[in-house]
Amino acid sequence: MFEFDQYLGFISFLTILTIGFWLMIFLLTFVIPYWLFGSIKEYLKYGRNKKNLEKKNQKK
């Protein structure tokens, strides 16, 4: 069967695999959408501010 060193290696492998799996789930369901929606929101805000500044400059 398994010796103790092999058992520890197998448990370490399963631990790292599980941590990687949950990290990918977390990144794909929370971090990446949060980053994308935040970036789009900032891009739209920047565009609105740019248009407002151009209108103010044209009035002067």
N, C-alpha and C positions, 0 to 999 in steps of 0.2 A: 504494500500500500504506500502511503506517503510517509516520508520522514519529516521531522519537525521543520527543517529548513524549507523543504518543498511546500509544506503547509503554510508557512509564513509568506512565502513568495506568492502562492495562490491567493491568499487573503489580501495581500498588498495589491495584486493585480485587480482583483474584484473591487477593492476600495477605489483605486484610481479610475477604473472604468465607470463606476457608479458616479463618482464626483464629476467626471467629464460629461456623462450623460445629462445629469441635472444642470450642469453649467450651460450646456447647449440649449436645453429647454428654457432656462431662464433668459439666456441671451435672445433667443428667437421669439419669445413671447412678450418680453418686457423691454429690454434695453434697446434693441434695434428699432422697434416701432416708436418708442419714446424719442429716440434720437432723430428718426426720420420726420415725425410730426413736428418736433421742435425746430428742425432745420427749415421745413417748409413754412412754418409760422413766422420765423425770423426773416426768411426771404420775402414773404408777402409784406411784412411790416416795413422792411427796407424799401420795397418798391413803392408803397404808399407814401412813405416819408419823402422819397425822391421826387415823386409827382407833386406833392405839396410844396416842396422847396422850389421846384421849377415854376409853379404857378405864382408863388410869391415874388420870385425874381422877375417874371414877366410883367407883373402889375407895377413894379417900381420903375 
